[in-house]
Amino acid sequence: CTNSAQTAITVDSLPVVQIAGDSTYCLNPDDQLLPTAIPANGSWSGPGLVSATLGIFNANSIGAAGTYTFVYSYGDGNNCFSSDSINVTLIQADSVSAGQSDTLCENDGLTQLQNFFPLPPDGQWTGNGIVDSINGTYDPAQAGLGLDTLIYCIGAGSCRICDTITLFVEPMPPVV
């Protein structure tokens, strides 16, 4: 005696998961966004995660420079799951110094802030009275009398760091 039965089996393909690529971040206290992963609505795993659904982590909570693996997992409506991983390298941020604070006279003319010896010398200046942010040119007449806080920054993204100096602009001395 024999018996047989047939059934149809559907084999669904795994979802394709892709991440933009390995990344480097500086150790700093700000939350950082991991690279874009597709398809959306997956979940991240790895050290220092603040939000697994948004892909946000905090480098300082990881605590040390090095390379760390983050995994993005996605499950589709067919209950098929797939994942991809990236290496995130954390580096120590450079240090920055805007130089020394000082007092200027309102008629001193254009002042090169590079003479204040900011380190490293390839940063960018912002603040009241800055007329050339790349070359660090400050105009005390444009800034006006009083105290100005100037910001000197280097780097970009999570590696952007800044320092400040204050310049006090005094009125011209009276002519006697």
C-alpha positions in Angstrom: 0.0 0.0 0.0 1.4 3.5 -0.9 0.2 7.0 -0.2 1.5 10.3 -1.4 0.7 14.0 -0.9 1.9 17.2 -2.6 2.4 20.6 -1.1 3.6 23.9 -2.5 6.5 25.5 -0.8 7.4 29.1 -1.4 11.0 30.1 -0.7 11.3 33.8 -0.3 14.6 35.6 -1.0 16.4 37.3 1.9 16.0 41.1 2.0 19.1 42.9 0.7 20.6 45.0 3.4 23.3 47.6 2.6 25.1 50.2 4.8 26.9 53.2 3.3 30.3 52.1 4.5 32.9 52.1 7.2 33.3 55.4 9.0 35.6 57.3 11.3 34.4 59.5 14.2 36.2 61.5 16.9 35.7 60.7 20.6 33.5 63.6 21.7 30.5 64.0 24.0 28.0 64.5 21.2 25.6 61.8 19.9 26.6 60.6 16.4 24.5 59.2 13.5 25.7 56.0 11.9 25.9 55.8 8.1 22.7 55.3 6.1 21.4 51.7 6.0 18.7 50.4 3.6 16.0 49.2 3.7 14.7 51.6 6.4 13.0 50.3 9.6 15.8 47.9 10.7 17.6 47.9 13.9 21.3 48.6 14.9 23.3 46.7 17.4 26.8 47.6 18.7 28.5 49.5 21.6 27.4 52.9 22.8 24.0 52.9 21.1 21.6 55.6 22.1 18.9 54.7 19.6 19.0 51.3 17.9 16.2 52.3 15.5 17.7 55.6 14.5 21.3 54.4 14.4 22.6 57.0 17.0 25.5 56.2 19.2 27.7 58.1 21.7 31.4 57.7 21.2 32.3 58.8 24.7 30.1 56.1 26.2 32.3 53.6 24.3 35.2 55.2 26.0 38.3 54.4 24.0 39.8 54.9 20.6 39.7 51.8 18.4 37.6 50.0 15.8 34.1 48.7 16.7 31.6 46.6 14.8 28.0 47.8 14.3 25.4 45.5 12.8 22.2 46.6 11.0 19.5 43.9 10.9 16.2 44.0 8.9 13.2 41.6 8.8 10.7 41.8 6.0 7.0 40.9 6.0 7.8 37.2 5.1 9.7 36.8 8.3 13.0 36.7 6.4 15.9 38.4 8.2 19.2 39.7 6.9 22.0 41.9 8.2 25.1 43.8 7.3 27.9 45.2 9.4 30.3 48.1 9.3 33.5 49.0 11.2 33.4 52.3 13.0 36.8 53.7 13.9 37.0 56.1 16.9 40.0 58.4 17.0 41.1 60.9 19.6 40.3 64.5 18.5 43.2 66.9 17.9 43.7 69.7 20.4 43.2 73.3 19.5 44.3 76.6 20.9 43.1 80.0 19.8 46.0 81.7 21.4 46.1 84.5 24.0 43.4 87.0 24.7 44.4 90.6 24.3 43.4 94.3 24.3 43.4 96.4 21.1 42.7 100.0 20.4 39.8 100.8 18.0 42.2 102.5 15.6 44.7 99.6 15.5 43.5 98.7 12.0 43.2 95.1 10.7 44.8 92.6 13.0 46.0 89.2 11.9 44.8 86.7 14.5 47.5 84.2 13.2 49.9 86.5 15.1 48.2 85.1 18.3 49.6 81.7 17.3 46.5 79.5 17.1 47.4 75.8 16.9 47.1 74.2 14.5 47.3 77.2 12.1 44.8 76.0 9.5 41.6 76.6 11.4 38.7 79.0 10.8 37.7 82.1 12.9 34.2 83.3 13.7 32.9 86.2 15.8 32.2 89.9 15.9 34.7 91.9 13.9 36.1 88.9 11.8 36.4 90.2 8.2 38.3 87.1 6.9 37.6 83.8 8.6 40.2 81.8 6.8 43.1 84.2 7.3 42.0 85.3 10.7 41.6 89.0 10.0 39.9 91.0 12.7 38.8 94.7 12.4 38.5 96.4 15.9 36.8 99.4 14.3 34.1 97.1 12.8 33.8 95.1 16.0 33.2 98.3 18.1 34.2 99.1 21.6 34.0 96.4 24.3 34.7 92.7 24.7 34.5 90.3 21.8 34.6 86.5 22.1 36.2 85.0 19.0 36.0 81.3 18.2 38.7 79.3 16.4 37.8 75.9 15.1 39.5 73.0 13.2 38.2 69.8 11.8 34.7 68.8 10.6 31.8 66.6 11.6 32.4 64.8 14.9 36.1 65.9 14.8 35.3 69.6 14.8 36.8 71.2 17.9 37.0 74.9 19.0 38.6 77.2 21.4 38.0 80.9 22.2 39.9 84.1 22.9 38.5 87.4 24.0 39.6 90.7 22.6 38.8 93.9 24.4 38.6 97.0 22.1 39.4 100.2 23.8 38.6 103.7 22.6 41.3 105.8 20.9 43.4 107.7 23.5 42.5 111.4 23.7 44.8 113.7 21.8 46.5 116.2 24.1 
